[in-house]
């Protein structure tokens, strides 16, 4: 048991050097559990936590922009995760419906429920939070908001929503680029998901 722990810690230390920006910090939990026959079984749980160094800022404006991003991600990320869950549940349920007419009726009910539940929340979002939500939906669903809408409500109605977004300077076709433009956003999202922010 001790040898296994030392080997795994050495392996984790070697892996930690391969990660560039965040620091890989292993957490190890060792315990005992009882088997049905009354024997004691030892177990070891290992989980990875990525610890990001504190960001450095060139000026106060940069620090304020970062803090605003953190606040926006905390507000919008749960909505993006809920959107993902709704898309999965709706798609799975639609597969069980035998006719197109039943599918259309279900889509209409889901759309009405979404508008009823989320319209007040969406009205409270700022413009930058709305644009961030579009990107985080792409991150969570692996498809743009436009593609997700097109799959359920068709190209015509999703085109109308795209035109509406475009009129306000946004785009439902906006993708998420965690390695490029959205690198800082991805870092903040990972820290929020890990409970570090």
Secondary structure, 3 states (H helix, E strand, C coil): CHHHHHHHHHHHHHHHCCCCCCEEEEEEEEEEEECCCCCEEEEEEEEEEEECCCCCCCCHHHHHHHHHHHHHHHHHHHHHHHHHHHHHHHHHHHHHCCCHHHHHHHHHHHHHHHHHHHHHHHHCCCHHHHHHHHHHHHHHHCCCHHHHHHHHHHHHHHHHHHHHHHHCCCCCCCCCCCCCCCHHHHHHHHHHHCCCC
